[in-house]
Amino acid sequence: MASSKLGVEMEKLSVEQLKAFKEQTDLEVNLLQDSLNNIRTATSRLEIASSALQDLSNRPLGSQMLVPLTASLYVPGTLHDADKVLIDIGTGYFVEKTMAEGKDYCERKINLLKSNFDQLIEVASKRKV
């Protein structure tokens, strides 16, 4: 006798109920996959930001650089204070932090996202069984 994790005996379901069950399960799996992709993207962006902070801390004062205003627009700039950085905390809000606090922020967020990723992998593997 085959049964799902929900305790439903699959042989007792009608064709329409089985189709609805399959569609619901497919939808859940797709949502989990989208969430996993979003977490991967966010993690890679934070790792790039952490790497950029490390690079910035190694540059001498007065260095010329391009400063990103958007994803495709950069303006020339000069490094005056490498110890203070602006951290994007979401929805258009920025916080000024020291370089060490900025690196710590990135690491904490990366660890949180990796933890969420592991939890979603666990949920997804249970859904596939």
A tleap script that builds the chain and sets N, CA, C and O, in Angstrom:
source leaprc.protein.ff14SB
mol = sequence {
  NMET ALA SER SER LYS LEU GLY VAL GLU MET
  GLU LYS LEU SER VAL GLU GLN LEU LYS ALA
  PHE LYS GLU GLN THR ASP LEU GLU VAL ASN
  LEU LEU GLN ASP SER LEU ASN ASN ILE ARG
  THR ALA THR SER ARG LEU GLU ILE ALA SER
  SER ALA LEU GLN ASP LEU SER ASN ARG PRO
  LEU GLY SER GLN MET LEU VAL PRO LEU THR
  ALA SER LEU TYR VAL PRO GLY THR LEU HIE
  ASP ALA ASP LYS VAL LEU ILE ASP ILE GLY
  THR GLY TYR PHE VAL GLU LYS THR MET ALA
  GLU GLY LYS ASP TYR CYS GLU ARG LYS ILE
  ASN LEU LEU LYS SER ASN PHE ASP GLN LEU
  ILE GLU VAL ALA SER LYS ARG LYS CVAL
}
set mol.1.N position { 0.828 -1.182 0.000 }
set mol.1.CA position { 0.000 0.000 0.000 }
set mol.1.C position { 0.875 1.249 0.000 }
set mol.1.O position { 1.646 1.453 0.937 }
set mol.2.N position { 0.775 2.075 -1.009 }
set mol.2.CA position { 1.565 3.295 -1.084 }
set mol.2.C position { 0.834 4.424 -0.388 }
set mol.2.O position { -0.372 4.602 -0.559 }
set mol.3.N position { 1.580 5.186 0.399 }
set mol.3.CA position { 0.987 6.358 1.049 }
set mol.3.C position { 1.998 7.492 1.032 }
set mol.3.O position { 3.207 7.268 0.989 }
set mol.4.N position { 1.483 8.703 1.067 }
set mol.4.CA position { 2.352 9.873 1.061 }
set mol.4.C position { 2.752 10.204 2.483 }
set mol.4.O position { 2.302 9.551 3.424 }
set mol.5.N position { 3.592 11.211 2.648 }
set mol.5.CA position { 4.013 11.688 3.965 }
set mol.5.C position { 2.836 12.253 4.743 }
set mol.5.O position { 2.896 12.347 5.969 }
set mol.6.N position { 1.778 12.627 4.059 }
set mol.6.CA position { 0.622 13.231 4.706 }
set mol.6.C position { -0.337 12.180 5.253 }
set mol.6.O position { -1.341 12.532 5.871 }
set mol.7.N position { -0.050 10.907 5.039 }
set mol.7.CA position { -0.900 9.849 5.539 }
set mol.7.C position { -2.051 9.532 4.600 }
set mol.7.O position { -2.996 8.857 5.007 }
set mol.8.N position { -2.002 9.992 3.370 }
set mol.8.CA position { -3.052 9.745 2.392 }
set mol.8.C position { -2.686 8.481 1.621 }
set mol.8.O position { -1.564 8.352 1.129 }
set mol.9.N position { -3.626 7.555 1.516 }
set mol.9.CA position { -3.386 6.364 0.713 }
set mol.9.C position { -3.596 6.726 -0.747 }
set mol.9.O position { -4.701 7.082 -1.156 }
set mol.10.N position { -2.547 6.635 -1.518 }
set mol.10.CA position { -2.565 7.100 -2.895 }
set mol.10.C position { -3.544 6.305 -3.769 }
set mol.10.O position { -4.127 6.856 -4.703 }
set mol.11.N position { -3.730 4.988 -3.463 }
set mol.11.CA position { -4.619 4.191 -4.303 }
set mol.11.C position { -6.072 4.603 -4.165 }
set mol.11.O position { -6.880 4.325 -5.051 }
set mol.12.N position { -6.417 5.263 -3.065 }
set mol.12.CA position { -7.803 5.658 -2.828 }
set mol.12.C position { -8.152 7.013 -3.449 }
set mol.12.O position { -9.309 7.431 -3.422 }
set mol.13.N position { -7.156 7.690 -4.002 }
set mol.13.CA position { -7.401 8.997 -4.608 }
set mol.13.C position { -7.875 8.830 -6.047 }
set mol.13.O position { -7.463 7.907 -6.749 }
set mol.14.N position { -8.741 9.735 -6.470 }
set mol.14.CA position { -9.193 9.728 -7.856 }
set mol.14.C position { -8.099 10.316 -8.746 }
set mol.14.O position { -7.115 10.872 -8.258 }
set mol.15.N position { -8.286 10.185 -10.033 }
set mol.15.CA position { -7.314 10.717 -10.993 }
set mol.15.C position { -7.186 12.232 -10.820 }
set mol.15.O position { -6.079 12.770 -10.869 }
set mol.16.N position { -8.306 12.917 -10.619 }
set mol.16.CA position { -8.281 14.370 -10.439 }
set mol.16.C position { -7.539 14.759 -9.155 }
set mol.16.O position { -6.785 15.732 -9.131 }
set mol.17.N position { -7.767 13.982 -8.091 }
set mol.17.CA position { -7.085 14.256 -6.825 }
set mol.17.C position { -5.587 14.008 -6.952 }
set mol.17.O position { -4.780 14.767 -6.416 }
set mol.18.N position { -5.219 12.948 -7.662 }
set mol.18.CA position { -3.791 12.675 -7.885 }
set mol.18.C position { -3.138 13.783 -8.703 }
set mol.18.O position { -2.013 14.195 -8.423 }
set mol.19.N position { -3.852 14.258 -9.711 }
set mol.19.CA position { -3.326 15.340 -10.546 }
set mol.19.C position { -3.141 16.606 -9.706 }
set mol.19.O position { -2.116 17.277 -9.816 }
set mol.20.N position { -4.128 16.934 -8.867 }
set mol.20.CA position { -4.035 18.117 -8.006 }
set mol.20.C position { -2.898 17.956 -7.002 }
set mol.20.O position { -2.174 18.913 -6.729 }
set mol.21.N position { -2.736 16.754 -6.452 }
set mol.21.CA position { -1.661 16.481 -5.504 }
set mol.21.C position { -0.302 16.662 -6.173 }
set mol.21.O position { 0.607 17.259 -5.595 }
set mol.22.N position { -0.167 16.140 -7.404 }
set mol.22.CA position { 1.094 16.274 -8.149 }
set mol.22.C position { 1.390 17.742 -8.454 }
set mol.22.O position { 2.528 18.188 -8.308 }
set mol.23.N position { 0.372 18.492 -8.876 }
set mol.23.CA position { 0.575 19.913 -9.181 }
set mol.23.C position { 0.997 20.692 -7.941 }
set mol.23.O position { 1.873 21.553 -8.014 }
set mol.24.N position { 0.376 20.392 -6.809 }
set mol.24.CA position { 0.733 21.067 -5.559 }
set mol.24.C position { 2.172 20.745 -5.164 }
set mol.24.O position { 2.925 21.628 -4.754 }
set mol.25.N position { 2.542 19.485 -5.291 }
set mol.25.CA position { 3.907 19.072 -4.948 }
set mol.25.C position { 4.920 19.716 -5.895 }
set mol.25.O position { 5.973 20.180 -5.459 }
set mol.26.N position { 4.601 19.743 -7.188 }
set mol.26.CA position { 5.491 20.388 -8.162 }
set mol.26.C position { 5.662 21.870 -7.850 }
set mol.26.O position { 6.764 22.409 -7.953 }
set mol.27.N position { 4.574 22.522 -7.470 }
set mol.27.CA position { 4.635 23.938 -7.113 }
set mol.27.C position { 5.539 24.160 -5.901 }
set mol.27.O position { 6.351 25.085 -5.887 }
set mol.28.N position { 5.394 23.312 -4.891 }
set mol.28.CA position { 6.230 23.425 -3.693 }
set mol.28.C position { 7.704 23.219 -4.021 }
set mol.28.O position { 8.565 23.949 -3.529 }
set mol.29.N position { 7.991 22.222 -4.855 }
set mol.29.CA position { 9.381 21.949 -5.234 }
set mol.29.C position { 9.950 23.127 -6.021 }
set mol.29.O position { 11.097 23.516 -5.799 }
set mol.30.N position { 9.169 23.700 -6.934 }
set mol.30.CA position { 9.634 24.858 -7.707 }
set mol.30.C position { 9.897 26.058 -6.810 }
set mol.30.O position { 10.879 26.774 -7.007 }
set mol.31.N position { 9.030 26.286 -5.824 }
set mol.31.CA position { 9.252 27.382 -4.882 }
set mol.31.C position { 10.518 27.164 -4.065 }
set mol.31.O position { 11.269 28.107 -3.818 }
set mol.32.N position { 10.756 25.926 -3.646 }
set mol.32.CA position { 11.981 25.617 -2.911 }
set mol.32.C position { 13.212 25.845 -3.788 }
set mol.32.O position { 14.220 26.381 -3.326 }
set mol.33.N position { 13.125 25.439 -5.046 }
set mol.33.CA position { 14.259 25.640 -5.953 }
set mol.33.C position { 14.521 27.128 -6.196 }
set mol.33.O position { 15.674 27.556 -6.254 }
set mol.34.N position { 13.456 27.912 -6.336 }
set mol.34.CA position { 13.619 29.360 -6.500 }
set mol.34.C position { 14.269 29.969 -5.259 }
set mol.34.O position { 15.147 30.825 -5.368 }
set mol.35.N position { 13.839 29.527 -4.093 }
set mol.35.CA position { 14.423 30.026 -2.849 }
set mol.35.C position { 15.897 29.665 -2.764 }
set mol.35.O position { 16.717 30.489 -2.357 }
set mol.36.N position { 16.236 28.452 -3.141 }
set mol.36.CA position { 17.642 28.033 -3.127 }
set mol.36.C position { 18.470 28.888 -4.082 }
set mol.36.O position { 19.580 29.300 -3.744 }
set mol.37.N position { 17.936 29.155 -5.270 }
set mol.37.CA position { 18.653 30.004 -6.234 }
set mol.37.C position { 18.833 31.421 -5.696 }
set mol.37.O position { 19.897 32.016 -5.863 }
set mol.38.N position { 17.805 31.960 -5.057 }
set mol.38.CA position { 17.900 33.303 -4.484 }
set mol.38.C position { 18.948 33.359 -3.377 }
set mol.38.O position { 19.700 34.329 -3.274 }
set mol.39.N position { 18.993 32.325 -2.557 }
set mol.39.CA position { 19.990 32.286 -1.482 }
set mol.39.C position { 21.394 32.187 -2.069 }
set mol.39.O position { 22.313 32.850 -1.589 }
set mol.40.N position { 21.569 31.364 -3.105 }
set mol.40.CA position { 22.886 31.260 -3.758 }
set mol.40.C position { 23.323 32.612 -4.317 }
set mol.40.O position { 24.477 33.010 -4.162 }
set mol.41.N position { 22.404 33.307 -4.961 }
set mol.41.CA position { 22.717 34.622 -5.539 }
set mol.41.C position { 23.096 35.617 -4.450 }
set mol.41.O position { 24.090 36.330 -4.579 }
set mol.42.N position { 22.313 35.669 -3.383 }
set mol.42.CA position { 22.598 36.597 -2.294 }
set mol.42.C position { 23.935 36.271 -1.630 }
set mol.42.O position { 24.698 37.173 -1.284 }
set mol.43.N position { 24.214 34.983 -1.456 }
set mol.43.CA position { 25.481 34.574 -0.842 }
set mol.43.C position { 26.660 34.986 -1.708 }
set mol.43.O position { 27.662 35.485 -1.196 }
set mol.44.N position { 26.550 34.782 -3.018 }
set mol.44.CA position { 27.668 35.155 -3.896 }
set mol.44.C position { 27.867 36.669 -3.911 }
set mol.44.O position { 29.003 37.138 -3.976 }
set mol.45.N position { 26.782 37.438 -3.852 }
set mol.45.CA position { 26.921 38.896 -3.804 }
set mol.45.C position { 27.600 39.343 -2.518 }
set mol.45.O position { 28.442 40.241 -2.536 }
set mol.46.N position { 27.236 38.717 -1.400 }
set mol.46.CA position { 27.878 39.069 -0.134 }
set mol.46.C position { 29.350 38.664 -0.123 }
set mol.46.O position { 30.183 39.375 0.440 }
set mol.47.N position { 29.676 37.532 -0.735 }
set mol.47.CA position { 31.077 37.122 -0.820 }
set mol.47.C position { 31.874 38.095 -1.678 }
set mol.47.O position { 33.029 38.393 -1.373 }
set mol.48.N position { 31.261 38.592 -2.749 }
set mol.48.CA position { 31.921 39.607 -3.584 }
set mol.48.C position { 32.112 40.890 -2.786 }
set mol.48.O position { 33.169 41.516 -2.870 }
set mol.49.N position { 31.104 41.289 -2.013 }
set mol.49.CA position { 31.205 42.494 -1.193 }
set mol.49.C position { 32.291 42.343 -0.144 }
set mol.49.O position { 33.048 43.282 0.102 }
set mol.50.N position { 32.377 41.182 0.474 }
set mol.50.CA position { 33.414 40.934 1.479 }
set mol.50.C position { 34.801 41.008 0.847 }
set mol.50.O position { 35.734 41.560 1.431 }
set mol.51.N position { 34.922 40.444 -0.354 }
set mol.51.CA position { 36.192 40.515 -1.084 }
set mol.51.C position { 36.538 41.959 -1.445 }
set mol.51.O position { 37.699 42.361 -1.370 }
set mol.52.N position { 35.528 42.737 -1.837 }
set mol.52.CA position { 35.753 44.147 -2.171 }
set mol.52.C position { 36.201 44.935 -0.938 }
set mol.52.O position { 37.061 45.810 -1.042 }
set mol.53.N position { 35.627 44.634 0.217 }
set mol.53.CA position { 36.053 45.300 1.457 }
set mol.53.C position { 37.508 44.979 1.763 }
set mol.53.O position { 38.274 45.852 2.171 }
set mol.54.N position { 37.885 43.707 1.560 }
set mol.54.CA position { 39.277 43.315 1.799 }
set mol.54.C position { 40.207 44.064 0.847 }
set mol.54.O position { 41.263 44.547 1.256 }
set mol.55.N position { 39.813 44.157 -0.417 }
set mol.55.CA position { 40.617 44.874 -1.413 }
set mol.55.C position { 40.714 46.356 -1.060 }
set mol.55.O position { 41.778 46.965 -1.178 }
set mol.56.N position { 39.606 46.920 -0.632 }
set mol.56.CA position { 39.583 48.340 -0.274 }
set mol.56.C position { 40.495 48.636 0.912 }
set mol.56.O position { 41.167 49.667 0.946 }
set mol.57.N position { 40.512 47.724 1.886 }
set mol.57.CA position { 41.339 47.951 3.076 }
set mol.57.C position { 42.832 47.875 2.753 }
set mol.57.O position { 43.654 48.397 3.507 }
set mol.58.N position { 43.190 47.230 1.639 }
set mol.58.CA position { 44.606 47.109 1.259 }
set mol.58.C position { 45.090 48.262 0.380 }
set mol.58.O position { 46.288 48.376 0.120 }
set mol.59.N position { 44.179 49.115 -0.078 }
set mol.59.CA position { 44.572 50.226 -0.955 }
set mol.59.C position { 45.104 51.400 -0.136 }
set mol.59.O position { 44.615 51.671 0.960 }
set mol.60.N position { 46.096 52.088 -0.666 }
set mol.60.CA position { 46.605 53.276 0.034 }
set mol.60.C position { 45.640 54.454 -0.122 }
set mol.60.O position { 44.895 54.531 -1.099 }
set mol.61.N position { 45.659 55.363 0.842 }
set mol.61.CA position { 44.834 56.563 0.761 }
set mol.61.C position { 45.222 57.367 -0.470 }
set mol.61.O position { 46.396 57.417 -0.836 }
set mol.62.N position { 44.259 57.985 -1.096 }
set mol.62.CA position { 44.502 58.770 -2.293 }
set mol.62.C position { 44.433 57.966 -3.575 }
set mol.62.O position { 44.631 58.517 -4.658 }
set mol.63.N position { 44.157 56.672 -3.475 }
set mol.63.CA position { 44.052 55.825 -4.674 }
set mol.63.C position { 42.854 56.255 -5.512 }
set mol.63.O position { 41.792 56.591 -4.988 }
set mol.64.N position { 43.053 56.234 -6.823 }
set mol.64.CA position { 41.968 56.508 -7.764 }
set mol.64.C position { 41.203 55.213 -8.010 }
set mol.64.O position { 41.798 54.141 -8.112 }
set mol.65.N position { 39.872 55.322 -8.104 }
set mol.65.CA position { 39.058 54.131 -8.347 }
set mol.65.C position { 37.749 54.526 -8.987 }
set mol.65.O position { 37.395 55.704 -9.034 }
set mol.66.N position { 37.034 53.533 -9.480 }
set mol.66.CA position { 35.691 53.744 -9.989 }
set mol.66.C position { 34.703 53.317 -8.907 }
set mol.66.O position { 34.812 52.225 -8.349 }
set mol.67.N position { 33.740 54.191 -8.620 }
set mol.67.CA position { 32.758 53.941 -7.576 }
set mol.67.C position { 31.423 53.586 -8.240 }
set mol.67.O position { 30.909 54.365 -9.042 }
set mol.68.N position { 30.858 52.416 -7.913 }
set mol.68.CA position { 29.585 52.027 -8.541 }
set mol.68.C position { 28.410 52.806 -7.950 }
set mol.68.O position { 28.220 52.835 -6.734 }
set mol.69.N position { 27.628 53.433 -8.821 }
set mol.69.CA position { 26.385 54.075 -8.396 }
set mol.69.C position { 25.200 53.146 -8.634 }
set mol.69.O position { 24.266 53.094 -7.835 }
set mol.70.N position { 25.251 52.419 -9.735 }
set mol.70.CA position { 24.271 51.377 -10.047 }
set mol.70.C position { 25.054 50.193 -10.591 }
set mol.70.O position { 26.285 50.211 -10.602 }
set mol.71.N position { 24.350 49.170 -11.041 }
set mol.71.CA position { 25.024 47.988 -11.581 }
set mol.71.C position { 25.806 48.298 -12.850 }
set mol.71.O position { 26.750 47.583 -13.187 }
set mol.72.N position { 25.418 49.363 -13.560 }
set mol.72.CA position { 26.094 49.669 -14.818 }
set mol.72.C position { 26.669 51.083 -14.892 }
set mol.72.O position { 27.196 51.475 -15.933 }
set mol.73.N position { 26.578 51.853 -13.809 }
set mol.73.CA position { 27.083 53.225 -13.821 }
set mol.73.C position { 28.145 53.405 -12.741 }
set mol.73.O position { 27.888 53.211 -11.553 }
set mol.74.N position { 29.351 53.781 -13.187 }
set mol.74.CA position { 30.478 54.008 -12.288 }
set mol.74.C position { 30.982 55.430 -12.478 }
set mol.74.O position { 30.953 55.968 -13.585 }
set mol.75.N position { 31.443 56.035 -11.387 }
set mol.75.CA position { 32.017 57.380 -11.454 }
set mol.75.C position { 33.418 57.326 -10.855 }
set mol.75.O position { 33.686 56.515 -9.969 }
set mol.76.N position { 34.319 58.195 -11.340 }
set mol.76.CA position { 35.670 58.207 -10.764 }
set mol.76.C position { 35.638 58.757 -9.340 }
set mol.76.O position { 34.854 59.652 -9.023 }
set mol.77.N position { 36.502 58.208 -8.489 }
set mol.77.CA position { 36.583 58.667 -7.109 }
set mol.77.C position { 37.986 58.491 -6.567 }
set mol.77.O position { 38.834 57.843 -7.180 }
set mol.78.N position { 38.212 59.087 -5.395 }
set mol.78.CA position { 39.495 58.997 -4.717 }
set mol.78.C position { 39.247 58.492 -3.300 }
set mol.78.O position { 38.311 58.935 -2.635 }
set mol.79.N position { 40.081 57.569 -2.841 }
set mol.79.CA position { 39.938 57.000 -1.504 }
set mol.79.C position { 40.503 57.969 -0.472 }
set mol.79.O position { 41.696 58.275 -0.475 }
set mol.80.N position { 39.624 58.450 0.417 }
set mol.80.CA position { 40.054 59.377 1.465 }
set mol.80.C position { 40.097 58.725 2.839 }
set mol.80.O position { 40.965 59.053 3.647 }
set mol.81.N position { 39.175 57.808 3.117 }
set mol.81.CA position { 39.120 57.156 4.426 }
set mol.81.C position { 38.685 55.712 4.214 }
set mol.81.O position { 37.514 55.437 3.950 }
set mol.82.N position { 39.641 54.792 4.333 }
set mol.82.CA position { 39.336 53.386 4.077 }
set mol.82.C position { 38.768 52.688 5.304 }
set mol.82.O position { 38.420 51.509 5.233 }
set mol.83.N position { 38.667 53.391 6.428 }
set mol.83.CA position { 38.161 52.737 7.632 }
set mol.83.C position { 36.644 52.839 7.759 }
set mol.83.O position { 36.053 52.098 8.545 }
set mol.84.N position { 35.998 53.729 7.014 }
set mol.84.CA position { 34.551 53.875 7.104 }
set mol.84.C position { 33.913 53.481 5.781 }
set mol.84.O position { 34.325 53.933 4.712 }
set mol.85.N position { 32.890 52.621 5.877 }
set mol.85.CA position { 32.187 52.146 4.695 }
set mol.85.C position { 30.688 52.258 4.924 }
set mol.85.O position { 30.218 52.273 6.062 }
set mol.86.N position { 29.943 52.337 3.824 }
set mol.86.CA position { 28.486 52.321 3.894 }
set mol.86.C position { 28.020 50.911 3.567 }
set mol.86.O position { 28.411 50.329 2.555 }
set mol.87.N position { 27.177 50.374 4.441 }
set mol.87.CA position { 26.642 49.025 4.267 }
set mol.87.C position { 25.177 49.131 3.881 }
set mol.87.O position { 24.393 49.784 4.570 }
set mol.88.N position { 24.810 48.490 2.785 }
set mol.88.CA position { 23.411 48.443 2.343 }
set mol.88.C position { 22.701 47.379 3.171 }
set mol.88.O position { 22.978 46.188 3.031 }
set mol.89.N position { 21.780 47.813 4.037 }
set mol.89.CA position { 21.067 46.862 4.897 }
set mol.89.C position { 19.698 46.502 4.328 }
set mol.89.O position { 18.925 45.795 4.974 }
set mol.90.N position { 19.398 46.975 3.141 }
set mol.90.CA position { 18.168 46.601 2.463 }
set mol.90.C position { 17.174 47.729 2.335 }
set mol.90.O position { 17.192 48.687 3.107 }
set mol.91.N position { 16.310 47.603 1.355 }
set mol.91.CA position { 15.239 48.558 1.023 }
set mol.91.C position { 15.713 50.005 0.987 }
set mol.91.O position { 14.994 50.909 1.414 }
set mol.92.N position { 16.913 50.222 0.481 }
set mol.92.CA position { 17.413 51.578 0.292 }
set mol.92.C position { 18.023 52.219 1.530 }
set mol.92.O position { 18.311 53.416 1.519 }
set mol.93.N position { 18.228 51.451 2.600 }
set mol.93.CA position { 18.836 51.989 3.824 }
set mol.93.C position { 20.304 51.603 3.885 }
set mol.93.O position { 20.682 50.470 3.588 }
set mol.94.N position { 21.121 52.572 4.278 }
set mol.94.CA position { 22.559 52.358 4.410 }
set mol.94.C position { 22.982 52.752 5.815 }
set mol.94.O position { 22.418 53.667 6.415 }
set mol.95.N position { 23.991 52.046 6.333 }
set mol.95.CA position { 24.531 52.326 7.661 }
set mol.95.C position { 26.032 52.502 7.524 }
set mol.95.O position { 26.695 51.721 6.841 }
set mol.96.N position { 26.574 53.534 8.177 }
set mol.96.CA position { 28.020 53.728 8.168 }
set mol.96.C position { 28.634 52.855 9.249 }
set mol.96.O position { 28.199 52.870 10.401 }
set mol.97.N position { 29.650 52.093 8.864 }
set mol.97.CA position { 30.342 51.203 9.796 }
set mol.97.C position { 31.844 51.298 9.538 }
set mol.97.O position { 32.295 51.798 8.507 }
set mol.98.N position { 32.595 50.802 10.511 }
set mol.98.CA position { 34.035 50.703 10.298 }
set mol.98.C position { 34.291 49.525 9.361 }
set mol.98.O position { 33.407 48.702 9.120 }
set mol.99.N position { 35.494 49.458 8.845 }
set mol.99.CA position { 35.847 48.377 7.933 }
set mol.99.C position { 35.660 47.018 8.616 }
set mol.99.O position { 35.111 46.095 8.016 }
set mol.100.N position { 36.113 46.892 9.863 }
set mol.100.CA position { 35.989 45.627 10.593 }
set mol.100.C position { 34.526 45.264 10.805 }
set mol.100.O position { 34.154 44.099 10.666 }
set mol.101.N position { 33.693 46.241 11.137 }
set mol.101.CA position { 32.262 45.981 11.329 }
set mol.101.C position { 31.605 45.573 10.009 }
set mol.101.O position { 30.717 44.722 9.991 }
set mol.102.N position { 32.043 46.180 8.910 }
set mol.102.CA position { 31.513 45.833 7.598 }
set mol.102.C position { 31.849 44.399 7.216 }
set mol.102.O position { 30.996 43.669 6.711 }
set mol.103.N position { 33.093 43.999 7.459 }
set mol.103.CA position { 33.499 42.621 7.169 }
set mol.103.C position { 32.723 41.646 8.052 }
set mol.103.O position { 32.276 40.597 7.589 }
set mol.104.N position { 32.567 42.005 9.335 }
set mol.104.CA position { 31.811 41.152 10.261 }
set mol.104.C position { 30.357 41.016 9.806 }
set mol.104.O position { 29.789 39.926 9.860 }
set mol.105.N position { 29.758 42.117 9.360 }
set mol.105.CA position { 28.376 42.101 8.872 }
set mol.105.C position { 28.240 41.130 7.702 }
set mol.105.O position { 27.318 40.316 7.666 }
set mol.106.N position { 29.161 41.223 6.749 }
set mol.106.CA position { 29.113 40.333 5.582 }
set mol.106.C position { 29.250 38.871 6.002 }
set mol.106.O position { 28.520 38.011 5.509 }
set mol.107.N position { 30.171 38.593 6.898 }
set mol.107.CA position { 30.376 37.213 7.341 }
set mol.107.C position { 29.152 36.667 8.068 }
set mol.107.O position { 28.773 35.514 7.863 }
set mol.108.N position { 28.531 37.485 8.916 }
set mol.108.CA position { 27.334 37.040 9.631 }
set mol.108.C position { 26.198 36.744 8.658 }
set mol.108.O position { 25.497 35.742 8.798 }
set mol.109.N position { 26.021 37.618 7.673 }
set mol.109.CA position { 24.965 37.407 6.679 }
set mol.109.C position { 25.238 36.170 5.832 }
set mol.109.O position { 24.316 35.413 5.528 }
set mol.110.N position { 26.486 35.958 5.450 }
set mol.110.CA position { 26.853 34.769 4.671 }
set mol.110.C position { 26.556 33.512 5.481 }
set mol.110.O position { 26.001 32.551 4.947 }
set mol.111.N position { 26.918 33.508 6.764 }
set mol.111.CA position { 26.655 32.343 7.610 }
set mol.111.C position { 25.157 32.101 7.766 }
set mol.111.O position { 24.711 30.954 7.752 }
set mol.112.N position { 24.380 33.169 7.915 }
set mol.112.CA position { 22.927 33.041 8.033 }
set mol.112.C position { 22.331 32.449 6.757 }
set mol.112.O position { 21.482 31.559 6.816 }
set mol.113.N position { 22.779 32.947 5.606 }
set mol.113.CA position { 22.265 32.439 4.334 }
set mol.113.C position { 22.657 30.977 4.114 }
set mol.113.O position { 21.864 30.191 3.595 }
set mol.114.N position { 23.867 30.619 4.504 }
set mol.114.CA position { 24.291 29.221 4.354 }
set mol.114.C position { 23.459 28.310 5.260 }
set mol.114.O position { 23.122 27.190 4.877 }
set mol.115.N position { 23.134 28.787 6.449 }
set mol.115.CA position { 22.283 28.024 7.353 }
set mol.115.C position { 20.890 27.852 6.755 }
set mol.115.O position { 20.332 26.755 6.785 }
set mol.116.N position { 20.327 28.932 6.212 }
set mol.116.CA position { 19.020 28.856 5.554 }
set mol.116.C position { 19.057 27.917 4.358 }
set mol.116.O position { 18.109 27.169 4.117 }
set mol.117.N position { 20.155 27.960 3.609 }
set mol.117.CA position { 20.329 27.092 2.449 }
set mol.117.C position { 20.294 25.631 2.884 }
set mol.117.O position { 19.615 24.811 2.265 }
set mol.118.N position { 21.024 25.306 3.948 }
set mol.118.CA position { 21.061 23.933 4.447 }
set mol.118.C position { 19.674 23.471 4.898 }
set mol.118.O position { 19.288 22.327 4.657 }
set mol.119.N position { 18.934 24.357 5.549 }
set mol.119.CA position { 17.583 24.017 5.999 }
set mol.119.C position { 16.657 23.758 4.804 }
set mol.119.O position { 15.856 22.824 4.827 }
set mol.120.N position { 16.771 24.582 3.769 }
set mol.120.CA position { 15.939 24.379 2.580 }
set mol.120.C position { 16.303 23.091 1.845 }
set mol.120.O position { 15.425 22.409 1.317 }
set mol.121.N position { 17.563 22.763 1.809 }
set mol.121.CA position { 18.002 21.499 1.184 }
set mol.121.C position { 17.370 20.328 1.930 }
set mol.121.O position { 16.921 19.359 1.318 }
set mol.122.N position { 17.340 20.429 3.258 }
set mol.122.CA position { 16.734 19.378 4.074 }
set mol.122.C position { 15.238 19.236 3.748 }
set mol.122.O position { 14.737 18.125 3.574 }
set mol.123.N position { 14.545 20.356 3.669 }
set mol.123.CA position { 13.100 20.343 3.350 }
set mol.123.C position { 12.884 19.785 1.945 }
set mol.123.O position { 11.987 18.970 1.727 }
set mol.124.N position { 13.707 20.225 0.995 }
set mol.124.CA position { 13.562 19.758 -0.390 }
set mol.124.C position { 13.798 18.265 -0.506 }
set mol.124.O position { 13.092 17.579 -1.245 }
set mol.125.N position { 14.789 17.755 0.220 }
set mol.125.CA position { 15.069 16.313 0.143 }
set mol.125.C position { 13.919 15.499 0.741 }
set mol.125.O position { 13.637 14.393 0.281 }
set mol.126.N position { 13.259 16.042 1.760 }
set mol.126.CA position { 12.104 15.348 2.330 }
set mol.126.C position { 10.934 15.340 1.345 }
set mol.126.O position { 10.176 14.372 1.282 }
set mol.127.N position { 10.790 16.430 0.571 }
set mol.127.CA position { 9.701 16.517 -0.400 }
set mol.127.C position { 9.905 15.566 -1.575 }
set mol.127.O position { 8.937 15.058 -2.141 }
set mol.128.N position { 11.141 15.329 -1.935 }
set mol.128.CA position { 11.418 14.465 -3.090 }
set mol.128.C position { 11.190 12.997 -2.774 }
set mol.128.O position { 10.953 12.200 -3.681 }
set mol.129.N position { 11.257 12.627 -1.494 }
set mol.129.CA position { 11.097 11.221 -1.103 }
set mol.129.C position { 9.656 10.809 -1.117 }
set mol.129.O position { 9.340 9.659 -0.814 }
savepdb mol mol.pdb
quit
